[in-house]
Amino acid sequence: MNFETPIPNVAVIFPAKNQERTIQHVINTAKKSNHNPQVIVVDAFSSDRTFELANNAGVTVIQQEVKLFPGKGIAMKTGLKEAIKLNSNIILFLDADITNLTPDWVDNLVDGCTNCDMVRGCYLRHPRDAAVTKLIAKPLLNVFLPELSHMEHIHLPVYMGGVFYCDIG
């Protein structure tokens, strides 16, 4: 019987639209992770050089399936399909405009998946940002954990429906 922990097959997905200023930085940073991730950029029909720069960085670059904006969810779904094709067993979604992304940040998120099924990074942002939190996370909290729905940022492990979720902040 083999009790060794399998080596994770990590995919880092960057949904991107008009991120030519930061796309090379986030790609190069993710590639420096100790987990040697497959990097996937899903371009949402950028009007700048995002697609070209990502393509030149030697990563998988996919055009978003449908030309809708905002379409981050569509880009995430497109990236997820590609990660599944690559047999990834750990999938990270990171914003393509994170200027202070470090390889350690990627490593910490991956390492956090060793004892739970989902890890959510937490960082401070302007109150007008956080569309995914407003559109997905907050409504889910209202349904499954209404006692936590008043919280702006959740920094604690949460158990929902047989799955253990934890934040790395």
C-alpha positions as CSV (number, residue, x, y, z in Angstrom):
1,M,0.0,0.0,0.0
2,N,1.4,3.4,-1.0
3,F,0.8,6.2,1.6
4,E,2.8,8.9,-0.2
5,T,1.0,12.1,-1.0
6,P,0.5,12.3,-4.8
7,I,2.3,15.2,-6.5
8,P,-0.3,17.8,-7.3
9,N,-1.0,18.6,-11.0
10,V,-1.6,22.3,-10.6
11,A,-3.3,24.6,-13.1
12,V,-3.3,28.4,-12.5
13,I,-6.1,30.1,-14.5
14,F,-6.0,33.8,-15.3
15,P,-9.2,35.2,-16.7
16,A,-8.1,38.4,-18.5
17,K,-9.4,41.3,-20.4
18,N,-7.1,44.2,-21.3
19,Q,-4.4,43.3,-18.9
20,E,-1.3,44.0,-21.0
21,R,0.3,46.0,-18.1
22,T,0.2,43.0,-15.7
23,I,-0.2,39.8,-17.7
24,Q,3.5,39.0,-18.1
25,H,4.1,39.6,-14.4
26,V,1.4,37.3,-13.2
27,I,2.4,34.6,-15.7
28,N,6.1,34.7,-14.9
29,T,5.3,34.8,-11.2
30,A,3.0,31.8,-11.3
31,K,5.6,29.8,-13.4
32,K,8.1,30.3,-10.5
33,S,5.9,28.4,-8.1
34,N,7.5,25.4,-6.5
35,H,4.5,23.4,-7.8
36,N,5.4,23.9,-11.5
37,P,1.8,24.8,-12.5
38,Q,0.3,24.7,-16.0
39,V,-0.6,28.3,-16.6
40,I,-3.8,29.0,-18.5
41,V,-4.9,32.5,-19.7
42,V,-8.4,32.9,-20.8
43,D,-8.7,36.2,-22.8
44,A,-12.0,37.9,-22.9
45,F,-11.6,39.5,-26.4
46,S,-9.0,42.1,-25.2
47,S,-8.6,45.1,-27.4
48,D,-5.0,45.5,-26.2
49,R,-2.0,43.2,-26.4
50,T,-3.0,40.8,-23.6
51,F,-3.6,37.8,-25.9
52,E,-0.3,38.4,-27.8
53,L,1.8,38.9,-24.6
54,A,0.3,35.8,-22.9
55,N,0.8,33.7,-26.0
56,N,4.5,34.9,-26.3
57,A,5.0,33.8,-22.6
58,G,4.7,30.1,-23.6
59,V,1.5,29.3,-21.7
60,T,-1.9,28.0,-22.8
61,V,-3.9,30.9,-24.1
62,I,-7.6,30.5,-24.9
63,Q,-10.1,33.0,-26.3
64,Q,-13.2,33.1,-24.1
65,E,-16.0,31.1,-25.6
66,V,-18.6,33.8,-25.8
67,K,-18.1,37.5,-26.4
68,L,-20.0,38.9,-23.4
69,F,-18.8,41.5,-20.9
70,P,-18.7,41.2,-18.0
71,G,-17.9,37.6,-18.6
72,K,-15.5,36.5,-15.9
73,G,-17.7,33.5,-15.1
74,I,-17.6,32.4,-18.7
75,A,-13.8,32.8,-18.7
76,M,-13.5,30.8,-15.5
77,K,-15.7,28.0,-17.0
78,T,-13.5,28.0,-20.2
79,G,-10.3,27.8,-18.1
80,L,-11.8,25.0,-16.0
81,K,-12.6,22.9,-19.0
82,E,-9.0,23.3,-20.2
83,A,-7.6,22.4,-16.7
84,I,-9.7,19.3,-16.7
85,K,-8.3,18.3,-20.1
86,L,-4.8,18.6,-18.5
87,N,-5.9,16.3,-15.7
88,S,-5.3,19.0,-13.1
89,N,-6.2,18.0,-9.6
90,I,-5.6,21.5,-8.1
91,I,-7.0,24.5,-9.9
92,L,-6.3,28.1,-8.9
93,F,-8.2,31.0,-10.3
94,L,-6.2,34.3,-9.9
95,D,-6.9,37.7,-11.2
96,A,-4.6,38.9,-14.0
97,D,-4.1,42.3,-12.5
98,I,-2.5,41.3,-9.2
99,T,0.5,43.6,-9.1
100,N,1.9,42.1,-5.9
101,L,1.5,38.4,-6.8
102,T,4.4,36.3,-5.6
103,P,5.4,32.6,-6.1
104,D,4.9,32.1,-2.3
105,W,1.3,33.3,-2.7
106,V,0.7,30.6,-5.3
107,D,2.5,28.0,-3.2
108,N,0.4,28.9,-0.1
109,L,-2.8,28.5,-2.0
110,V,-1.8,25.1,-3.4
111,D,-0.4,23.9,0.0
112,G,-3.7,24.9,1.6
113,C,-5.5,22.3,-0.5
114,T,-3.8,19.5,1.2
115,N,-6.4,19.3,4.0
116,C,-9.5,20.8,2.4
117,D,-11.4,20.9,-0.9
118,M,-11.3,24.7,-1.5
119,V,-9.0,27.5,-0.5
120,R,-9.9,31.1,-1.0
121,G,-7.2,33.8,-0.8
122,C,-8.1,37.0,1.0
123,Y,-6.8,40.4,0.4
124,L,-8.0,44.0,0.9
125,R,-9.7,45.7,-2.0
126,H,-11.8,48.7,-2.8
127,P,-15.4,48.2,-1.7
128,R,-16.6,48.7,-5.3
129,D,-14.5,45.7,-6.4
130,A,-15.2,42.1,-5.5
131,A,-17.8,41.2,-8.1
132,V,-17.4,37.4,-7.6
133,T,-17.8,37.9,-3.8
134,K,-20.9,40.0,-4.3
135,L,-22.5,37.8,-7.0
136,I,-21.5,34.3,-5.8
137,A,-20.0,34.0,-2.4
138,K,-22.4,36.4,-0.5
139,P,-25.5,34.8,-1.9
140,L,-24.2,31.3,-1.1
141,L,-23.5,32.4,2.5
142,N,-27.0,33.8,2.7
143,V,-28.4,30.4,1.8
144,F,-26.0,28.0,3.6
145,L,-24.6,30.1,6.5
146,P,-26.9,33.1,7.1
147,E,-25.2,33.7,10.4
148,L,-22.0,34.6,8.6
149,S,-23.5,36.5,5.7
150,H,-22.9,39.9,7.4
151,M,-19.2,39.4,7.2
152,E,-17.3,41.3,4.6
153,H,-14.3,38.9,4.5
154,I,-14.4,35.4,5.9
155,H,-11.1,34.3,7.5
156,L,-12.0,31.0,9.1
157,P,-12.5,27.4,8.0
158,V,-16.1,26.7,6.9
159,Y,-17.7,23.3,6.5
160,M,-20.6,23.2,4.0
161,G,-22.3,20.2,2.5
162,G,-19.6,17.7,3.3
163,V,-16.8,20.0,2.0
164,F,-14.3,21.8,4.2
165,Y,-13.5,25.3,3.0
166,C,-10.7,27.4,4.4
167,D,-9.2,30.8,3.7
168,I,-5.5,31.6,3.4
169,G,-5.2,35.3,4.3
